[in-house]
Amino acid sequence: MEFPTLSFTPASLGPRDAYRLLISVLVPRPIAWVASQGADGSVNLAPFSFFGGVGNYPPTIMVAIGQRQGRPKDTLRNIQETGEFVVHIVDETLAPAMNVTSGEYAYEVNEFELAHLATVPSLEVRPPRLAAAPVALECKVSQLVPVDGTTYTMVLGRVLHFHVREGLLRPNGLVDADLLRPVARLGGDEYATLGAVFEMQRPPA
Ligand SMILES: Cc1cc2nc3c(=O)[nH]c(=O)nc-3n(C[C@H](O)[C@H](O)[C@H](O)COP(=O)(O)O)c2cc1C
């Protein structure tokens, strides 16, 4: 059976609507809440949901960061300057603070202070990590890839150190998603919490 379908080209939609449509179908997206630090010591914290895992070992993640008024966003500038960052997972309790840090503040603004978020020194990178985060991944840049035709840069980062809050890790080595309570980004300003968790064994062949 074939369903009636609405079809569009990006050109017929234009940049704004093509972006809005794209992010409303790539759902739910995990949120990388990224701490970074510039060469002058400026500290920054901001969320990014063009985020995913791209390699197993060494564990490697990707965050795609755009521009603001023709210049790299503060997080990208810091990462370009120092090559280090920390990705935090946002849980339900942290969602309002995460949203506060998404404002387009001046470079000098420290969003940890703005959102009254305490920090802990990282072990292997200069940017601090967020004390209240259930999971933090200390990362070192492995590649910075300009995304052809867009204003985005894909930041590939190697995870140097995992931090997982006690009580979240099950004996089988997996974080318990029901205890983690991650928040995901949908389209527009919509977010989601985790629904029912179910299991499927992969076919043996
Ligand atoms: C949940 C969420 C996800 C976001 N994802 C992205 C993203 O993937 N890429 C991006 O460039 N901006 C994204 N933004 C917007 C940035 O967070 C925003 O531009 C922020 O001000 C950037 O901060 P900075 O200039 O301090 O780096 C997102 C915002 C929110 C609230």
The ligand as a Tripos MOL2 file, in Angstrom:
@<TRIPOS>MOLECULE
LIG
   31    33     1     0     0
SMALL
NO_CHARGES

@<TRIPOS>ATOM
      1 C1         18.6710   21.8580   22.3070 C.3       1 LIG1
      2 C2         19.4910   22.7420   21.4050 C.ar      1 LIG1
      3 C3         20.2420   22.1790   20.3940 C.ar      1 LIG1
      4 C4         21.0530   22.9740   19.5630 C.ar      1 LIG1
      5 N1         21.7980   22.3630   18.5920 N.ar      1 LIG1
      6 C5         22.6520   23.1070   17.8490 C.ar      1 LIG1
      7 C6         23.5150   22.4720   16.9020 C.ar      1 LIG1
      8 O1         23.5220   21.2450   16.7390 O.2       1 LIG1
      9 N2         24.3680   23.2640   16.1950 N.ar      1 LIG1
     10 C7         24.4220   24.6170   16.3630 C.ar      1 LIG1
     11 O2         25.2330   25.2880   15.7110 O.2       1 LIG1
     12 N3         23.6130   25.2400   17.2600 N.ar      1 LIG1
     13 C8         22.7500   24.5220   18.0130 C.ar      1 LIG1
     14 N4         21.9530   25.1360   18.9510 N.ar      1 LIG1
     15 C9         22.0750   26.5800   19.1720 C.3       1 LIG1
     16 C10        23.2580   26.9100   20.1000 C.3       1 LIG1
     17 O3         23.1100   26.2770   21.3580 O.3       1 LIG1
     18 C11        23.3090   28.4320   20.3060 C.3       1 LIG1
     19 O4         23.5870   29.0630   19.0730 O.3       1 LIG1
     20 C12        24.3070   28.8600   21.3490 C.3       1 LIG1
     21 O5         24.1650   30.2360   21.6270 O.3       1 LIG1
     22 C13        25.7360   28.6350   20.9230 C.3       1 LIG1
     23 O6         26.5600   29.0470   21.9800 O.3       1 LIG1
     24 P1         28.0480   29.5360   21.8190 P.3       1 LIG1
     25 O7         28.0910   30.6900   20.8170 O.co2     1 LIG1
     26 O8         28.3780   29.9880   23.2120 O.co2     1 LIG1
     27 O9         28.8630   28.3840   21.3600 O.co2     1 LIG1
     28 C14        21.0940   24.3750   19.7570 C.ar      1 LIG1
     29 C15        20.2970   24.9590   20.7520 C.ar      1 LIG1
     30 C16        19.5010   24.1480   21.5630 C.ar      1 LIG1
     31 C17        18.6520   24.7900   22.6330 C.3       1 LIG1
@<TRIPOS>BOND
     1     1     2 1
     2     2     3 ar
     3     2    30 ar
     4     3     4 ar
     5     4     5 ar
     6     4    28 ar
     7     5     6 ar
     8     6     7 ar
     9     6    13 1
    10     7     8 2
    11     7     9 ar
    12     9    10 ar
    13    10    11 2
    14    10    12 ar
    15    12    13 ar
    16    13    14 ar
    17    14    15 1
    18    14    28 ar
    19    15    16 1
    20    16    17 1
    21    16    18 1
    22    18    19 1
    23    18    20 1
    24    20    21 1
    25    20    22 1
    26    22    23 1
    27    23    24 1
    28    24    25 2
    29    24    26 1
    30    24    27 1
    31    28    29 ar
    32    29    30 ar
    33    30    31 1
@<TRIPOS>SUBSTRUCTURE
     1 LIG1         1 GROUP 0 **** ****
